[in-house]
């Protein structure tokens, strides 16, 4: 069973805690495995639908074919929420949320793959699939769609969300030194149209609604 050994008090054990990390905005994962006795790590876009995580890549990616054939793999996702300034560098840290999911990736085929690719897109760009043409056979033939099932005992979540600890008297900390947390916040800027686009074409509803619903749109 997967478990957090370092700072176990930061571990989270509910699936909703896992989903919250996986579903956070601007997420990108790191997929790792071993290929021919050597470590293999690659950043991956992904999307969670229920208890499955969907990923995709080119059929020409050799290492991706390796994990698609059933090699054990792990997906790691992490978010930095703030820098923690303590009274010493040793005690300084970061507030973060992280998750690791272990398992074997399954290669999806046919209609299941096409639907999964659409769902993956909806996780990243909600509403966009209704604005563009459906997948072509050529596109599907060039794409590997992979699924990683979320299984009990094969995932961990770790969260730090607190200020720095009070310094012990033995550390002789400077009482006038500022300590605390510098929060990190992401925002969207104004959408930038493609260079070839006519000036009178409005921004797609999927983009404007995504910005509005995120609550992190351009500052007015």
ABEGO torsion letter per residue (X at the ends): XBBBABGAAABBABAAAAAAAAABBGBBBBBBBBBGGBBBBBBBBBBBBEABBBBBBBAABAAAAAAAAGBBBBBBBBBBAEBBBBABAAABBBBBBBBBBBEBBBBBBEAAAAAAAAAAAAAABBGAAAABBBBBAAAAAABBBBBBBBBBGABBBBBBBBBBBBBBAAAGBBAABBBEBBBBBBBBBBBBBBAABBAABBBBAAAAAAAAAAGABBBX
